[in-house]
């Protein structure tokens, strides 16, 4: 279920990766973004990448696509990102946050795989999100690539 909330001038598309049903962090992040003046198009949980692309089509002024994942299956959930990007869809910075791989032992391989798919930014701390969005906004306003 898509919800649009907030009255800010800046807009983001938010959702949870396709195989992930963790809703609490999604709602908390949406609230944080609204508190910082963003309008949030929240696609909710278990969202295929094609629905993120459809949301960008409906909301072309969106600054970024924010995808949360807590179950560790981000690479599988984002496997269609290269094809969507090649088709000219998902043409905004894609930010993935949360637990990006299964298991307690983390190494850089999971991050590299996501960057190789075309993810622009990875965050482990939701508290860094607004700062990243501000940096991306300034970069785009200056006409530079996706920061």
KEKOLKOL-726659 format. One record per atom (N, C-alpha, C): x, y, z; atom name; residue number from 1. Coordinates in Angstrom, 1 decimal. Example, Ala and Ser with C-alpha at 12.3 -4.5 7.8 and 13.67 -1.06 7.14 Angstrom:
// KEKOLKOL-726659
<node <13.2,-5.7,7.8>,N,1>
<node <12.3,-4.5,7.8>,CA,1>
<node <13.2,-3.3,7.8>,C,1>
<node <12.8,-2.2,7.1>,N,2>
<node <13.7,-1.1,7.1>,CA,2>
<node <12.9,0.0,7.9>,C,2>
***
This chain:
// KEKOLKOL-726659
<node <0.8,-1.2,0.0>,N,1>
<node <0.0,0.0,0.0>,CA,1>
<node <0.9,1.2,0.0>,C,1>
<node <0.7,2.1,-1.0>,N,2>
<node <1.5,3.3,-1.1>,CA,2>
<node <0.8,4.4,-0.3>,C,2>
<node <1.6,5.1,0.5>,N,3>
<node <1.1,6.3,1.2>,CA,3>
<node <2.0,7.5,0.9>,C,3>
<node <1.4,8.6,0.8>,N,4>
<node <2.2,9.9,0.5>,CA,4>
<node <1.9,10.8,1.7>,C,4>
<node <3.0,11.2,2.4>,N,5>
<node <2.8,12.0,3.6>,CA,5>
<node <3.9,13.1,3.6>,C,5>
<node <3.6,14.1,4.3>,N,6>
<node <4.5,15.2,4.4>,CA,6>
<node <4.2,16.4,3.5>,C,6>
<node <4.6,17.5,3.8>,N,7>
<node <4.2,18.7,3.0>,CA,7>
<node <5.5,19.4,2.5>,C,7>
<node <6.6,18.8,2.5>,N,8>
<node <7.9,19.4,2.2>,CA,8>
<node <8.0,19.6,0.7>,C,8>
<node <8.9,20.5,0.3>,N,9>
<node <9.2,20.7,-1.1>,CA,9>
<node <10.1,19.6,-1.7>,C,9>
<node <10.8,18.8,-0.9>,N,10>
<node <11.6,17.8,-1.4>,CA,10>
<node <10.9,16.5,-1.2>,C,10>
<node <11.1,15.6,-2.2>,N,11>
<node <10.3,14.3,-2.3>,CA,11>
<node <11.3,13.1,-2.4>,C,11>
<node <11.0,12.1,-1.7>,N,12>
<node <11.7,10.8,-1.9>,CA,12>
<node <10.8,9.7,-2.0>,C,12>
<node <11.2,8.6,-2.6>,N,13>
<node <10.5,7.3,-2.7>,CA,13>
<node <11.1,6.4,-1.7>,C,13>
<node <10.3,5.8,-0.8>,N,14>
<node <10.8,4.9,0.2>,CA,14>
<node <10.1,3.6,0.2>,C,14>
<node <10.8,2.5,0.5>,N,15>
<node <10.1,1.2,0.5>,CA,15>
<node <11.1,0.2,1.1>,C,15>
<node <10.5,-1.0,1.3>,N,16>
<node <11.3,-2.1,1.8>,CA,16>
<node <11.5,-3.1,0.7>,C,16>
<node <12.7,-3.8,0.6>,N,17>
<node <13.0,-4.7,-0.5>,CA,17>
<node <12.0,-5.8,-0.6>,C,17>
<node <11.9,-6.4,-1.8>,N,18>
<node <10.9,-7.3,-2.2>,CA,18>
<node <10.7,-8.5,-1.3>,C,18>
<node <11.7,-9.1,-0.7>,N,19>
<node <11.5,-10.3,0.1>,CA,19>
<node <11.4,-9.9,1.6>,C,19>
<node <11.3,-8.7,1.9>,N,20>
<node <11.4,-8.2,3.3>,CA,20>
<node <10.1,-7.6,3.8>,C,20>
<node <9.6,-8.1,4.9>,N,21>
<node <8.4,-7.6,5.5>,CA,21>
<node <8.6,-6.8,6.8>,C,21>
<node <9.8,-6.3,7.0>,N,22>
<node <10.0,-5.5,8.2>,CA,22>
<node <9.5,-4.1,8.1>,C,22>
<node <8.4,-3.8,8.7>,N,23>
<node <7.7,-2.5,8.5>,CA,23>
<node <8.1,-1.4,9.5>,C,23>
<node <8.6,-1.8,10.7>,N,24>
<node <8.8,-0.8,11.8>,CA,24>
<node <9.8,0.2,11.4>,C,24>
<node <11.0,-0.2,10.9>,N,25>
<node <12.1,0.7,10.5>,CA,25>
<node <11.6,1.6,9.4>,C,25>
<node <10.8,1.0,8.5>,N,26>
<node <10.3,1.8,7.3>,CA,26>
<node <9.4,3.0,7.8>,C,26>
<node <8.6,2.7,8.8>,N,27>
<node <7.7,3.8,9.3>,CA,27>
<node <8.5,4.8,10.1>,C,27>
<node <9.5,4.4,10.9>,N,28>
<node <10.3,5.3,11.6>,CA,28>
<node <11.1,6.2,10.7>,C,28>
<node <11.7,5.6,9.6>,N,29>
<node <12.4,6.4,8.6>,CA,29>
<node <11.5,7.4,7.9>,C,29>
<node <10.3,7.0,7.6>,N,30>
<node <9.4,7.9,6.9>,CA,30>
<node <9.1,9.1,7.9>,C,30>
<node <8.9,8.8,9.2>,N,31>
<node <8.6,9.8,10.1>,CA,31>
<node <9.8,10.8,10.3>,C,31>
<node <11.0,10.2,10.3>,N,32>
<node <12.2,11.1,10.4>,CA,32>
<node <12.3,12.0,9.2>,C,32>
<node <12.0,11.5,8.0>,N,33>
<node <12.1,12.3,6.8>,CA,33>
<node <11.1,13.4,6.8>,C,33>
<node <9.9,13.0,7.2>,N,34>
<node <8.8,14.1,7.3>,CA,34>
<node <9.2,15.2,8.3>,C,34>
<node <9.8,14.7,9.4>,N,35>
<node <10.2,15.7,10.4>,CA,35>
<node <11.3,16.7,9.9>,C,35>
<node <12.0,16.2,8.8>,N,36>
<node <13.0,17.1,8.2>,CA,36>
<node <12.5,17.8,6.9>,C,36>
<node <11.2,17.8,6.8>,N,37>
<node <10.6,18.5,5.7>,CA,37>
<node <10.4,17.8,4.4>,C,37>
<node <10.6,16.5,4.3>,N,38>
<node <10.4,15.8,3.1>,CA,38>
<node <9.0,15.3,2.9>,C,38>
<node <8.5,15.2,1.7>,N,39>
<node <7.4,14.5,1.3>,CA,39>
<node <7.8,13.1,1.0>,C,39>
<node <7.2,12.1,1.6>,N,40>
<node <7.6,10.7,1.5>,CA,40>
<node <6.5,9.9,0.7>,C,40>
<node <6.9,9.3,-0.4>,N,41>
<node <6.1,8.3,-1.1>,CA,41>
<node <6.5,7.0,-0.6>,C,41>
<node <5.7,6.4,0.3>,N,42>
<node <6.1,5.2,1.0>,CA,42>
<node <5.4,4.0,0.4>,C,42>
<node <6.2,3.1,-0.3>,N,43>
<node <5.6,2.0,-0.9>,CA,43>
<node <5.4,0.8,0.0>,C,43>
<node <5.9,0.9,1.2>,N,44>
<node <5.7,-0.1,2.2>,CA,44>
<node <6.7,-1.3,2.0>,C,44>
<node <6.2,-2.5,2.5>,N,45>
<node <7.1,-3.6,2.6>,CA,45>
<node <6.9,-4.5,1.3>,C,45>
<node <7.9,-5.4,1.1>,N,46>
<node <7.8,-6.4,0.0>,CA,46>
<node <7.6,-5.8,-1.3>,C,46>
<node <8.4,-4.8,-1.6>,N,47>
<node <8.2,-3.9,-2.8>,CA,47>
<node <9.2,-4.4,-3.9>,C,47>
<node <8.7,-4.9,-5.0>,N,48>
<node <9.6,-5.2,-6.2>,CA,48>
<node <10.2,-3.9,-6.7>,C,48>
<node <11.4,-4.0,-7.3>,N,49>
<node <12.1,-2.8,-7.9>,CA,49>
<node <11.2,-2.2,-9.0>,C,49>
<node <10.4,-2.9,-9.7>,N,50>
<node <9.6,-2.4,-10.7>,CA,50>
<node <8.6,-1.4,-10.1>,C,50>
<node <8.1,-1.6,-8.9>,N,51>
<node <7.2,-0.7,-8.2>,CA,51>
<node <7.9,0.6,-7.8>,C,51>
<node <9.2,0.5,-7.5>,N,52>
<node <10.0,1.8,-7.2>,CA,52>
<node <10.1,2.6,-8.5>,C,52>
<node <10.4,1.9,-9.6>,N,53>
<node <10.5,2.6,-10.9>,CA,53>
<node <9.1,3.2,-11.3>,C,53>
<node <8.0,2.5,-11.1>,N,54>
<node <6.7,3.0,-11.4>,CA,54>
<node <6.4,4.3,-10.5>,C,54>
<node <6.9,4.3,-9.3>,N,55>
<node <6.7,5.4,-8.4>,CA,55>
<node <7.5,6.6,-8.9>,C,55>
<node <8.7,6.4,-9.4>,N,56>
<node <9.5,7.5,-10.0>,CA,56>
<node <8.7,8.0,-11.2>,C,56>
<node <8.1,7.2,-12.0>,N,57>
<node <7.4,7.6,-13.2>,CA,57>
<node <6.2,8.6,-12.7>,C,57>
<node <5.6,8.2,-11.6>,N,58>
<node <4.4,9.0,-11.1>,CA,58>
<node <4.9,10.3,-10.4>,C,58>
<node <6.1,10.2,-9.9>,N,59>
<node <6.7,11.3,-9.1>,CA,59>
<node <8.0,11.7,-9.6>,C,59>
<node <8.1,12.4,-10.8>,N,60>
<node <9.4,12.6,-11.4>,CA,60>
<node <10.3,13.6,-10.6>,C,60>
<node <9.7,14.3,-9.7>,N,61>
<node <10.6,15.3,-8.9>,CA,61>
<node <11.3,14.6,-7.7>,C,61>
<node <11.1,13.3,-7.6>,N,62>
<node <11.7,12.6,-6.4>,CA,62>
<node <13.2,12.7,-6.6>,C,62>
<node <13.9,12.9,-5.4>,N,63>
<node <15.3,13.1,-5.4>,CA,63>
<node <16.1,11.8,-5.3>,C,63>
<node <15.5,10.8,-4.7>,N,64>
<node <16.2,9.5,-4.5>,CA,64>
<node <15.2,8.4,-4.2>,C,64>
<node <15.7,7.2,-4.4>,N,65>
<node <14.9,6.0,-4.1>,CA,65>
<node <15.6,5.4,-2.9>,C,65>
<node <14.9,5.2,-1.8>,N,66>
<node <15.4,4.6,-0.6>,CA,66>
<node <14.8,3.3,-0.3>,C,66>
<node <15.7,2.3,-0.2>,N,67>
<node <15.3,0.9,-0.1>,CA,67>
<node <15.9,0.3,1.2>,C,67>
<node <15.0,-0.1,2.1>,N,68>
<node <15.4,-0.8,3.3>,CA,68>
<node <15.4,-2.3,3.2>,C,68>
<node <16.3,-2.9,3.9>,N,69>
<node <16.4,-4.3,3.9>,CA,69>
<node <16.9,-4.8,5.3>,C,69>
<node <16.2,-5.7,5.9>,N,70>
<node <16.7,-6.2,7.2>,CA,70>
<node <17.0,-7.7,7.2>,C,70>
<node <16.5,-8.4,6.1>,N,71>
<node <16.6,-9.8,6.1>,CA,71>
<node <17.9,-10.3,5.5>,C,71>
<node <18.7,-9.4,4.9>,N,72>
<node <20.0,-9.8,4.4>,CA,72>
<node <20.0,-10.3,2.9>,C,72>
<node <18.8,-10.2,2.2>,N,73>
<node <18.7,-10.7,0.9>,CA,73>
<node <18.7,-9.6,-0.2>,C,73>
<node <19.4,-8.5,0.1>,N,74>
<node <19.4,-7.3,-0.7>,CA,74>
<node <19.8,-7.6,-2.2>,C,74>
<node <20.9,-8.4,-2.3>,N,75>
<node <21.4,-8.6,-3.6>,CA,75>
<node <20.4,-9.3,-4.5>,C,75>
<node <19.7,-10.3,-4.0>,N,76>
<node <18.7,-11.1,-4.7>,CA,76>
<node <17.5,-10.1,-5.0>,C,76>
<node <17.1,-9.3,-4.1>,N,77>
<node <16.0,-8.4,-4.3>,CA,77>
<node <16.3,-7.3,-5.3>,C,77>
<node <17.5,-7.0,-5.5>,N,78>
<node <17.9,-5.9,-6.4>,CA,78>
<node <18.5,-6.4,-7.7>,C,78>
<node <18.3,-7.6,-8.0>,N,79>
<node <18.9,-8.2,-9.2>,CA,79>
<node <18.5,-7.6,-10.5>,C,79>
<node <17.3,-7.0,-10.5>,N,80>
<node <16.8,-6.4,-11.8>,CA,80>
<node <17.2,-4.9,-11.9>,C,80>
<node <18.0,-4.4,-11.0>,N,81>
<node <18.4,-3.0,-11.0>,CA,81>
<node <19.2,-2.6,-12.3>,C,81>
<node <20.1,-3.5,-12.7>,N,82>
<node <20.9,-3.1,-14.0>,CA,82>
<node <19.9,-3.0,-15.2>,C,82>
<node <19.0,-3.9,-15.3>,N,83>
<node <18.1,-3.9,-16.5>,CA,83>
<node <17.1,-2.6,-16.4>,C,83>
<node <16.7,-2.3,-15.2>,N,84>
<node <15.8,-1.1,-15.1>,CA,84>
<node <16.6,0.2,-15.4>,C,84>
<node <17.8,0.2,-14.9>,N,85>
<node <18.6,1.4,-15.2>,CA,85>
<node <18.9,1.5,-16.7>,C,85>
<node <19.2,0.3,-17.3>,N,86>
<node <19.5,0.3,-18.8>,CA,86>
<node <18.3,0.8,-19.6>,C,86>
<node <17.1,0.5,-19.1>,N,87>
<node <15.9,0.9,-19.7>,CA,87>
<node <15.5,2.4,-19.4>,C,87>
<node <16.4,3.1,-18.7>,N,88>
<node <16.1,4.5,-18.3>,CA,88>
<node <15.2,4.7,-17.2>,C,88>
<node <15.0,3.6,-16.4>,N,89>
<node <14.1,3.7,-15.2>,CA,89>
<node <15.0,3.7,-14.0>,C,89>
<node <14.5,4.1,-12.9>,N,90>
<node <15.3,4.2,-11.6>,CA,90>
<node <16.5,5.1,-11.9>,C,90>
<node <16.3,6.3,-12.5>,N,91>
<node <17.3,7.2,-12.9>,CA,91>
<node <17.6,8.2,-11.8>,C,91>
<node <17.4,7.9,-10.5>,N,92>
<node <17.7,8.7,-9.4>,CA,92>
<node <18.7,7.9,-8.5>,C,92>
<node <19.4,8.6,-7.6>,N,93>
<node <20.3,7.8,-6.7>,CA,93>
<node <19.5,6.8,-5.9>,C,93>
<node <20.0,5.6,-5.9>,N,94>
<node <19.4,4.5,-5.2>,CA,94>
<node <20.3,4.3,-3.9>,C,94>
<node <19.6,4.4,-2.8>,N,95>
<node <20.2,4.3,-1.5>,CA,95>
<node <19.6,3.1,-0.8>,C,95>
<node <20.5,2.2,-0.4>,N,96>
<node <20.1,0.9,0.3>,CA,96>
<node <20.6,1.0,1.7>,C,96>
<node <19.7,0.7,2.7>,N,97>
<node <20.1,0.7,4.1>,CA,97>
<node <19.6,-0.5,4.8>,C,97>
<node <20.3,-0.8,5.9>,N,98>
<node <19.9,-1.9,6.8>,CA,98>
<node <21.0,-3.0,6.8>,C,98>
<node <20.5,-4.2,6.9>,N,99>
<node <21.3,-5.4,6.9>,CA,99>
<node <21.4,-6.0,5.5>,C,99>
<node <22.5,-5.8,4.9>,N,100>
<node <22.6,-6.1,3.4>,CA,100>
<node <23.0,-7.6,3.1>,C,100>
<node <23.4,-8.4,4.1>,N,101>
<node <23.8,-9.7,3.8>,CA,101>
<node <23.4,-10.6,5.0>,C,101>
<node <23.3,-11.9,4.7>,N,102>
<node <22.9,-12.9,5.7>,CA,102>
<node <24.1,-13.3,6.5>,C,102>
<node <23.9,-13.5,7.8>,N,103>
<node <25.0,-14.0,8.7>,CA,103>
<node <25.6,-12.9,9.5>,C,103>
<node <26.2,-13.3,10.6>,N,104>
<node <26.8,-12.3,11.5>,CA,104>
<node <28.1,-11.7,11.1>,C,104>
<node <28.9,-12.5,10.3>,N,105>
<node <30.2,-12.0,9.9>,CA,105>
<node <30.0,-11.3,8.6>,C,105>
<node <30.4,-10.0,8.6>,N,106>
<node <30.3,-9.2,7.4>,CA,106>
<node <31.6,-8.8,6.8>,C,106>
<node <31.7,-8.8,5.5>,N,107>
<node <32.9,-8.4,4.8>,CA,107>
<node <32.5,-7.5,3.7>,C,107>
<node <33.4,-7.0,3.0>,N,108>
<node <33.1,-6.0,1.9>,CA,108>
<node <32.5,-6.7,0.7>,C,108>
<node <32.5,-8.0,0.6>,N,109>
<node <32.0,-8.6,-0.7>,CA,109>
<node <30.5,-8.3,-0.9>,C,109>
<node <29.7,-8.3,0.1>,N,110>
<node <28.2,-8.0,-0.1>,CA,110>
<node <28.1,-6.6,-0.6>,C,110>
<node <28.8,-5.6,0.0>,N,111>
<node <28.7,-4.3,-0.4>,CA,111>
<node <29.2,-4.1,-1.9>,C,111>
<node <30.3,-4.8,-2.2>,N,112>
<node <30.8,-4.7,-3.6>,CA,112>
<node <29.7,-5.2,-4.6>,C,112>
<node <29.1,-6.3,-4.2>,N,113>
<node <28.1,-6.9,-5.1>,CA,113>
<node <26.9,-5.9,-5.4>,C,113>
<node <26.5,-5.2,-4.3>,N,114>
<node <25.4,-4.2,-4.5>,CA,114>
<node <25.9,-3.0,-5.3>,C,114>
<node <27.1,-2.5,-5.1>,N,115>
<node <27.6,-1.4,-5.9>,CA,115>
<node <27.7,-1.9,-7.3>,C,115>
<node <28.1,-3.1,-7.6>,N,116>
<node <28.2,-3.6,-8.9>,CA,116>
<node <26.9,-3.7,-9.6>,C,116>
<node <25.8,-3.9,-8.9>,N,117>
<node <24.4,-3.9,-9.4>,CA,117>
<node <24.0,-2.5,-9.8>,C,117>
<node <24.6,-1.5,-9.2>,N,118>
<node <24.2,-0.2,-9.5>,CA,118>
<node <23.7,0.6,-8.4>,C,118>
<node <23.7,0.1,-7.2>,N,119>
<node <23.4,0.8,-6.0>,CA,119>
<node <24.3,2.0,-5.8>,C,119>
<node <23.8,3.2,-5.5>,N,120>
<node <24.7,4.3,-5.4>,CA,120>
<node <25.3,4.5,-4.0>,C,120>
<node <24.5,4.3,-3.0>,N,121>
<node <24.9,4.5,-1.6>,CA,121>
<node <24.4,3.4,-0.7>,C,121>
<node <25.2,3.0,0.2>,N,122>
<node <24.8,2.0,1.3>,CA,122>
<node <24.9,2.7,2.6>,C,122>
<node <23.9,2.5,3.4>,N,123>
<node <23.9,3.1,4.8>,CA,123>
<node <23.6,2.0,5.8>,C,123>
<node <24.4,2.0,6.9>,N,124>
<node <24.1,1.1,8.0>,CA,124>
<node <23.3,1.8,9.1>,C,124>
<node <23.4,3.1,9.1>,N,125>
<node <22.8,3.9,10.2>,CA,125>
<node <21.7,4.9,9.5>,C,125>
<node <20.5,4.7,9.9>,N,126>
<node <19.4,5.6,9.3>,CA,126>
<node <19.6,7.0,9.7>,C,126>
<node <20.4,7.3,10.8>,N,127>
<node <20.7,8.6,11.2>,CA,127>
<node <21.5,9.4,10.2>,C,127>
<node <22.2,8.7,9.3>,N,128>
<node <23.0,9.4,8.3>,CA,128>
<node <22.2,9.7,7.0>,C,128>
<node <20.9,9.3,7.0>,N,129>
<node <20.2,9.5,5.7>,CA,129>
<node <19.9,10.9,5.3>,C,129>
<node <19.5,11.7,6.3>,N,130>
<node <19.1,13.1,5.9>,CA,130>
<node <20.4,13.8,5.4>,C,130>
<node <21.5,13.6,6.1>,N,131>
<node <22.8,14.2,5.7>,CA,131>
<node <23.2,13.8,4.2>,C,131>
<node <23.0,12.5,3.9>,N,132>
<node <23.3,12.0,2.6>,CA,132>
<node <22.3,12.7,1.6>,C,132>
<node <21.0,12.8,1.9>,N,133>
<node <20.1,13.4,1.0>,CA,133>
<node <20.4,14.9,0.8>,C,133>
<node <20.8,15.5,1.8>,N,134>
<node <21.2,16.9,1.7>,CA,134>
<node <22.4,17.1,0.7>,C,134>
<node <23.4,16.2,0.9>,N,135>
<node <24.6,16.2,0.0>,CA,135>
<node <24.2,15.9,-1.4>,C,135>
<node <23.3,14.9,-1.6>,N,136>
<node <22.9,14.6,-3.0>,CA,136>
<node <22.1,15.7,-3.6>,C,136>
<node <21.3,16.4,-2.8>,N,137>
<node <20.5,17.5,-3.3>,CA,137>
<node <21.4,18.7,-3.7>,C,137>
<node <22.4,18.9,-2.9>,N,138>
<node <23.4,20.0,-3.3>,CA,138>
<node <24.2,19.6,-4.6>,C,138>
<node <24.5,18.3,-4.7>,N,139>
<node <25.3,17.9,-5.8>,CA,139>
<node <24.4,18.0,-7.1>,C,139>
<node <23.1,17.6,-7.0>,N,140>
<node <22.2,17.7,-8.2>,CA,140>
<node <22.0,19.1,-8.5>,C,140>
<node <21.8,20.0,-7.5>,N,141>
<node <21.6,21.4,-7.8>,CA,141>
<node <22.7,22.0,-8.5>,C,141>
<node <23.9,21.5,-8.2>,N,142>
<node <25.1,22.0,-8.9>,CA,142>
<node <25.4,21.4,-10.3>,C,142>
<node <24.5,20.5,-10.6>,N,143>
<node <24.6,19.8,-11.9>,CA,143>
<node <25.7,18.8,-12.0>,C,143>
<node <26.1,18.2,-10.9>,N,144>
<node <27.1,17.2,-10.8>,CA,144>
<node <26.4,15.8,-10.8>,C,144>
<node <27.2,14.7,-11.1>,N,145>
<node <26.7,13.4,-11.0>,CA,145>
<node <26.2,13.1,-9.6>,C,145>
<node <25.6,11.9,-9.5>,N,146>
<node <24.9,11.4,-8.2>,CA,146>
<node <25.8,11.4,-7.0>,C,146>
<node <26.8,12.1,-6.8>,N,147>
<node <27.5,12.2,-5.6>,CA,147>
<node <28.1,11.0,-5.1>,C,147>
***
